C-alpha cells in the first residue's frame, strides 16, 4: 500500500485496507489514548485485541477482543487505552 493510505492521530495509527462506497475499512493500531472528537459518519468498530475504555457522550463502555460498537455521526467520543491493541474501523476518514 502507498504512504497515502497510512495516517496517524493521537493514540493510533490507521491503514486503509478497503473502500466500501463512501466508507473506508481501516486497520487501526491503538497505542495510546484518543482525545474526544466528533464522528464524521456513523462509525462501526470491532476490537481484535487489547482493551479500551470508550466514552461516547459520557457513557463509558469497556471493550475487549470480539466486542463491537457503533458511534453515531456527530457523537463526541474518546478512547482510553487499557491494553494496546488493534481494531477494525468502518467509517469516513
C-alpha positions in Angstrom: 0.0 0.0 0.0 1.1 3.5 -0.6 2.0 6.0 2.1 -1.2 7.9 1.4 -3.2 5.0 2.9 -1.5 5.3 6.3 -2.3 8.0 8.8 -1.6 8.9 12.4 -3.6 10.6 15.0 -3.1 10.9 18.8 -3.3 7.3 20.1 -3.5 5.4 16.9 -2.0 4.5 13.5 -4.5 3.6 10.8 -4.1 1.8 7.5 -6.9 1.9 4.9 -7.4 -1.6 3.7 -10.5 -1.3 1.6 -13.2 1.1 0.5 -16.9 0.4 0.8 -18.6 3.2 -1.3 -18.0 6.4 0.7 -16.8 4.4 3.8 -13.3 3.1 4.5 -12.2 -0.1 6.2 -9.3 0.9 8.5 -7.0 -1.5 10.3 -6.1 0.6 13.5 -3.3 0.0 15.9 -4.2 1.7 19.2 -1.1 2.6 21.2 -2.4 5.4 23.5 -5.4 7.5 24.4 -7.5 9.1 21.7 -8.8 12.5 22.8 -12.5 13.3 22.4 -13.6 14.1 18.8 -16.9 14.0 16.8 -17.6 11.2 14.4 -17.8 12.4 10.8 -20.1 9.5 9.9 -21.8 6.6 11.6 -18.7 4.6 12.6 -18.6 0.9 13.4 -15.6 -0.9 15.0 -14.7 -4.4 16.1 -11.9 -4.9 18.6 -9.4 -7.5 17.5 -7.0 -7.3 20.5 -6.3 -5.2 23.6 -8.8 -3.5 26.0 -10.2 0.0 25.7 -12.5 2.3 27.7 -14.8 4.0 25.2 -16.6 7.2 26.2 -19.5 8.1 23.9 -21.3 11.2 25.0 -20.5 10.4 28.7 -21.5 6.7 28.5 -18.4 4.6 29.4 -18.0 1.1 27.9 -15.0 -1.3 28.3 -14.3 -3.1 25.1 -12.0 -6.1 24.5 -11.3 -8.6 21.7 -14.5 -9.6 20.0 -16.6 -6.6 21.2 -18.0 -4.2 18.7 -19.6 -0.7 18.9 -21.4 1.8 16.7 -20.8 5.5 17.2 -23.4 7.8 15.6 -22.4 10.6 13.3 -21.7 13.8 15.3 -21.3 11.9 18.6 -18.4 13.0 20.8 -16.3 10.0 21.7 -12.8 9.3 23.2 -10.8 6.1 23.8 -8.7 5.4 26.8 -6.2 2.6 26.2 -6.2 -0.1 29.0 -4.1 -2.5 26.9 -2.6 -1.7 23.5 -4.3 -3.5 20.6 -6.0 -3.4 17.2 -9.4 -2.8 15.9 -11.1 -2.6 12.5 -13.0 0.7 12.0 -15.5 1.3 9.2 -16.2 5.0 8.7 -15.2 8.1 6.9 -11.6 9.4 7.2 
